[in-house]
């Protein structure tokens, strides 16, 4: 019975030492947008959750971005809220607008953002499914992932991902051939506390034409830093060694 108590105590200490890091990632929520819900997310600009996916565009509501003719103002807009106009804003999803000046001046965009807790040293892996199309053939409109203020472009209008499904016009966005891909990104948390994750779409060079990003199955997982694994393995090693010594003593004990 004493052996069992000692083993249970060792297991408990090992679990206490590693549980906070191993449990990391559970504060991230609603990466699948089920039921058209954007719960847990902050939205900026033209963002709509529909069909278990989220759509983000560079479309306005007051202008005919795609030269479709009078009466088509906001035709490409999904939500009824215009994309964020960078002439009237200082940031998008809390990120300075100059961070979006990639391959040209950023004019407008839309984004979603969620903050979650990380533990210093954790390796955070973000995976997500996405599709992207654009009517802009003159500028490098792009879609991005951002961790805190660091912006990473993962597709633009020149990308090979558009081969075969870049039509040059939406006409009816639902008839566009939406090809889906998966991307991942790894980030090491430098300190304990909140990490912001953002995804969005940016209009480069002008406010004409529309680009749209669709995202789904966003997930965040965390791997504890190597020292945490070493602590866990050391604890398990102590447990194994203790059990082994007890078994040897029991085998060597004289029988009555």
N, C-alpha and C positions, 0 to 999 in steps of 0.2 A: 504493500500500500504506500510506504514511504517513497518507493521508486516512482510510482505513478504520480505522487504529489510533486516530486522534484522535476519530473518530465513536464508536467502540466505548467509548473512555474516557469521553466525555461522556454517553453513554447509561447507562453503569454508575454514574456519579456521580449522575445524575438518579434512577435506580432506587433507589440507596442512600438518597437523601434522602427518598423518598416511600414506599418499600416498607413500613415499619412501620405507617404509618397506613392504607395501602391494603389491607393484609392483615388489619386489625382485624375482629373478628367471628368469626374462625375458631376462637377458644377456646370459643365457645358450642356446645354439643353436644346431640344427641338431642331436638330439638324436635318429633319426630313419634311418639315412643314406640312405634316398630315392635317387633313381637314381644312387646308388653306390658312393655317394659323402661322402668324409671325411672332407668337409668344416667345419672350426671351430675347428678341432682337430689337435693336433700334434701327429705324429706317430713315433714309435721306433721299429725297427726290422721288423718282418714278419707280415704285417698288410694289409688286403685287404677288401674293402667294395664291396659286391656283393649281389644281390637279396634283397636289403633293409636291410642287416645285415652286421656286421663286423666280420671278422675272424682274429684271432691272434694265431700264433703257435710258438713252440720252435725250428722249423726246420731250418737247415742251407741250403746253396745252393751248397757248395763245397764238402759235405760229405754225405755218405749214412748212415743217422742217424738210420735207422731201419733195417739194415742188409738185405736189399732186394736183394743185389748182385750188381756186377759191372754194371755201366750204369744207376743206379738209384739215383745218387747224387742229393740231393734237391728234391726228389720225393714228399715229404710231404709239401714242401714249397709252399705257396699260391701266394706270391707277386713278387718273384724274388729278394727280399731283405732278407738277412739272419737275424735270431734272433740275438739280441745283445749278443755278447760274453763277459762275465763278466771278463775274463782275460785281455781284451783289453779296458775296460770301467771303469769309476768311478761312474756312476749312470745310472739309467733307469727311464725315464720320470722325471728327476730331483731329484729322490729319491736315497739316498745312498744305495749302493748294499748290505751292511750288514743288512739293514732292511728286506731283502728278505730271509735271512738265517733262515727260519722257518722249523723245523723238518729236518734239514740238510743244507749242503752248497749249495747255489744257483750258478748255472753254466752259465745259459743263459736265455733269456726271451724276450718277446715282449709286447708292451703296447701302449695305446692311452691316451692322456691327453688333458683336456680343462680347462682353467682358466676363472672364472667368478666373478662378484662382489657380495660381501655380506655385510650386515649391522650388526654391533656389536649387539649380543643378539639374532639374528634370529636363529630359529631352521630350519635347512636345511634338507629336506628329499630327498634322492636319491633312485629312484626305477629303476630297469632294468630287462630285460629278458635275460636268458643265457642258453647255453648248453655247455657241456664239455665232451671230450673223450680223452683217452690216450693209447699209446701202452706200457707205462712203468709200469711194474708189480713189480719192485724192489725198487723204490723210490717214495716219496710223492710229485710228481709234483703237482702244485696247480694253481688255478686262484685267483686273488685278486682284491679288490677295495682299493684305497688309497685316503685319503683326506689330502692334503699337504704331509707331510712325513710319516704319520701314515698308515701302511699297514695292511689290514684285509683280511685274507684268508677265502673264502666262500665255496670252494670245493677243494678236492684233490683226488688222485687216490685211496684212501681207502674209499671214501665216499659212502654212501648208494645210492646217486643219480646215481651212475654208474651201479647199479644192473639192469641187463636186457639189457643194451646197451653198456657195456664195452666189446668189442670183442677181445682185446689183439692185434689187428692188424688193420690198416686202409685198406690196399690193395687198395681200392678205397674209399676215404673219403666220397664221395657222397652216397655210399651205407650203411654207418653207420647209425644206428637208432638214430637220434638226438632227444633226449627228452628235452623239454624246461621247465624251471622253472623261477620263479620271486623272486628277493630278494630286500630288502630295507635297508637303513641305515640312521640314523639321526645324525646330527652333529650340535653343537651350535657354531656359529661364535663368536670368542673372540674379534674381532676388525673389524672396517670398512676396506674394501679393497678386494684384490683378494684372492680367494680360488681355489686351484688346485684339480681337480677330475681326477683320473687315474683308468683305468682297464687294466688288463693284465694277462699273463700266464708265469709261471716260471718252469724251468727245475731244479730239485734237484738231487744232487749226482753224475751226469755225464752229458755228452753231447749226450748220446745215446738215442734213442727212441724219439717219438714225442708226445707232448700234444697239444691239440687245444681247444681254447675258442671261442665261438661265442656269440655276444651280440647284443641286439636290444632294442628299446623303452626305451632308457635312458632318465630319466626326473628328473629335480631338481625343487622342490617347497620350498617355504619359509613361515614360520609362524612367524609373528612379536613377539618380546618378550612380556610378560604379561603387562609391563608398557604401551606399545603402545596400546594394546587393552583397557586398563583402560582409557587412554586418549581419545580414540575414543568413548567409552561408556559414559564417563563423558560429552563429547561434545554433544552427542545425548541426554543425560539426561537434559542438560541445554536447548537444543532446545525444548524438550517436556515440560519442566516446564514453559518456557516462553510462549509457545503456550497456555498451560492450563490457565495461569494467564490472558492472553489477552482474552480468551474465557469467563472466569468468569466475568471479568470486563465488557465485552460487554453485557453479560446476565443481569448484575445488573444495568446497566445504565438505567435511567428513559426514558421513551418514550414520545415524544411530543404530 
